[in-house]
Amino acid sequence: MVNSLVTLIGQKHPLTQLDCGEFAKMKVNGMNFTIRAYKAAGLGHVSVMRASGFLGLMKMDTLIINPTELDLPLYSYDHISAMGNETLIVELYDTLLGEYDESRMLEVKARKKYSALPERDPGEHWYDSIKLASSISKKGKKKHLPLMQSLTDQHFAAYLESSHAPVTDPAAKQKKASVYVDGLLTKGGPSTDVFKKSIGDVLTRQLFEQVLFGTK
């Protein structure tokens, strides 16, 4: 599904691939990772992380957008396939400088056809206070993949169209994203903790700030 999201971005915001250095390919906790980062013209920093392991029984795709040029919320997408289970997690975080209307994404999320997708309990986390209501957390089986794909694509298209306000204070916008990223690194997060345990605090901070979120 992540390929369709990258295509949607590229249609509106031409992508220039960035050098990820030693982070382009990694092995972490038994999983093989490939990571790509891009400059999206008129949008901001985009990263794509793909992982597979355990003889192909587990796969994970991640897309992160730190919108430094449009006043959009920070966007994080994860799709995890493991042992016949499919998990879709889309989270949007308030790194906004001005007013924001998430009604388009809420409308897509509430469409009746997507009610067939079982809800997933995301649990409680330190960042819940800045997570927007249009975030998505679903679980299912292989049969649910077409619906998950449709929901992801339509929700993402609504996200890209939800604000056309250019960022007038890039430093302030980046600071808001940096606060969130620093929170992940100091207070923890599901994937953050895995990386810190495997490659250590210093390299994890470099990966998050320089490659995944582009805050440094």
C-alpha positions in Angstrom: 0.0 0.0 0.0 2.9 2.4 0.7 3.8 2.5 -3.0 0.4 4.1 -3.8 0.9 6.7 -1.2 4.3 7.6 -2.6 2.8 7.9 -6.1 0.1 10.2 -4.8 2.7 12.4 -3.2 4.8 12.5 -6.4 1.8 13.5 -8.5 1.4 16.7 -6.5 4.9 17.3 -5.0 7.8 16.1 -7.1 10.2 13.9 -5.1 13.9 14.2 -4.9 15.6 11.3 -3.1 18.0 12.1 -0.3 21.1 10.2 0.8 20.3 8.0 3.8 23.9 6.9 4.3 24.4 3.9 6.7 20.7 3.9 7.4 19.6 2.9 3.9 19.9 -0.8 4.8 19.8 -2.1 8.4 19.2 -5.3 10.3 17.3 -4.6 13.5 15.9 -7.2 15.9 15.9 -10.0 13.3 14.2 -7.7 10.6 15.8 -6.4 7.4 15.1 -2.7 6.9 15.4 -0.6 3.7 14.9 3.2 4.2 14.5 5.9 1.7 14.0 9.7 2.3 12.8 12.4 0.0 12.4 16.1 -0.4 8.8 16.7 -1.6 8.6 20.0 -3.4 6.1 22.3 -1.7 5.3 19.7 1.0 8.4 18.8 3.1 10.3 15.7 4.3 9.1 12.2 3.3 10.5 8.9 4.4 9.6 5.3 3.6 10.8 2.4 5.7 10.2 -1.2 4.7 11.0 -4.2 6.8 10.7 -8.0 6.5 11.8 -10.9 8.6 11.2 -14.2 10.3 11.2 -16.1 6.9 8.8 -13.6 5.4 6.2 -14.2 8.1 6.3 -10.5 9.1 6.4 -7.4 6.9 6.0 -3.8 7.8 5.7 -0.7 5.7 6.0 2.8 7.1 5.5 6.3 5.6 6.3 9.5 7.4 5.6 13.1 6.3 7.0 16.0 8.2 5.2 18.8 6.2 7.6 21.7 6.6 6.2 23.7 3.7 2.5 23.2 4.0 0.7 23.7 7.3 -0.5 20.1 7.6 -0.3 17.8 10.6 2.6 15.4 10.8 1.6 12.1 9.1 2.6 8.6 10.1 1.4 5.4 8.3 2.2 1.8 9.3 0.9 -1.4 7.7 2.0 -4.6 9.4 1.4 -8.2 8.1 2.2 -10.9 10.6 1.0 -14.5 11.0 -2.0 -13.9 8.8 -3.0 -10.7 10.6 -3.1 -7.3 9.0 -2.8 -4.1 11.0 -3.3 -0.5 9.6 -2.2 2.4 11.7 -2.5 6.0 10.5 -1.7 8.7 13.0 -1.8 12.5 12.5 -0.1 14.8 15.0 -0.7 18.4 15.7 2.4 20.2 14.5 0.2 23.0 13.1 0.9 26.7 13.2 -2.7 27.8 12.3 -6.2 26.7 12.2 -6.9 23.3 10.5 -9.9 21.5 9.2 -9.7 17.7 9.3 -13.4 17.2 8.3 -12.4 15.6 4.9 -10.4 12.9 6.6 -13.1 12.3 9.3 -15.7 11.9 6.5 -13.6 9.2 4.8 -12.9 7.5 8.1 -16.7 7.4 8.9 -17.8 5.9 5.5 -20.1 3.0 6.1 -18.2 0.6 3.9 -15.2 0.9 6.2 -17.2 -0.2 9.3 -16.4 -3.8 8.1 -12.8 -3.3 9.2 -12.4 -4.3 12.9 -11.2 -1.5 15.2 -7.8 -1.9 16.9 -7.2 -0.6 20.4 -4.1 1.7 20.1 -3.6 1.8 23.8 -2.5 4.9 25.8 0.6 6.9 25.0 2.2 10.1 26.0 1.4 11.7 22.6 -2.3 11.1 22.7 -3.0 14.8 23.5 -1.6 15.9 20.1 -3.0 13.0 18.1 -5.9 14.1 15.8 -9.3 12.5 15.7 -8.9 11.6 12.1 -6.2 9.0 13.0 -7.0 5.4 12.1 -6.4 2.1 13.9 -7.7 -1.1 12.2 -6.9 -4.8 12.3 -8.1 -7.7 10.1 -7.1 -10.6 7.9 -6.0 -10.9 4.4 -9.6 -10.7 3.1 -9.7 -7.1 4.6 -6.7 -5.9 2.5 -8.7 -4.4 -0.4 -10.8 -2.3 2.1 -7.7 -1.3 4.0 -6.1 -0.2 0.7 -9.2 1.8 -0.3 -9.4 3.5 3.1 -5.7 4.3 3.1 -5.7 5.8 -0.3 -8.9 7.9 0.1 -7.9 9.1 3.6 -4.5 10.0 2.3 -5.8 11.9 -0.7 -8.1 13.9 1.7 -5.0 14.6 3.9 -3.0 16.0 1.0 -6.0 18.3 0.1 -6.9 19.3 3.6 -4.7 22.4 3.7 -3.2 24.7 1.1 -1.8 27.2 3.6 2.0 27.7 3.1 4.2 27.7 6.1 5.3 31.2 6.7 7.6 30.5 9.7 9.6 27.3 8.8 11.6 27.5 12.1 8.4 27.5 14.2 6.9 24.6 12.2 10.1 22.5 12.5 10.2 23.2 16.2 6.8 21.7 16.7 7.9 18.5 14.8 11.1 18.4 16.8 9.2 18.5 20.1 7.3 15.4 18.9 10.4 13.5 17.7 12.3 14.4 20.9 9.3 13.0 22.8 9.6 9.7 21.0 13.3 9.5 21.7 13.0 10.4 25.4 9.6 9.1 26.4 9.4 6.2 24.0 7.3 4.7 21.3 6.6 1.2 19.9 9.2 1.4 17.1 11.5 3.8 18.9 12.1 1.4 21.7 13.0 -1.4 19.3 15.6 0.7 17.6 17.1 2.1 20.8 17.5 -1.4 22.2 19.2 -2.7 19.0 21.4 0.2 17.7 21.6 2.5 20.8 20.4 5.9 21.7 22.9 7.9 19.6 22.2 6.2 16.3 18.5 6.0 16.9 18.4 9.8 17.4 20.4 10.3 14.2 18.0 8.0 12.3 14.9 9.7 13.5 16.1 13.3 13.3 18.1 13.2 10.1 16.4 10.5 8.0 12.9 9.5 9.2 11.6 12.9 10.2 14.1 15.3 8.8 14.1 17.6 11.8 17.8 18.2 11.8 
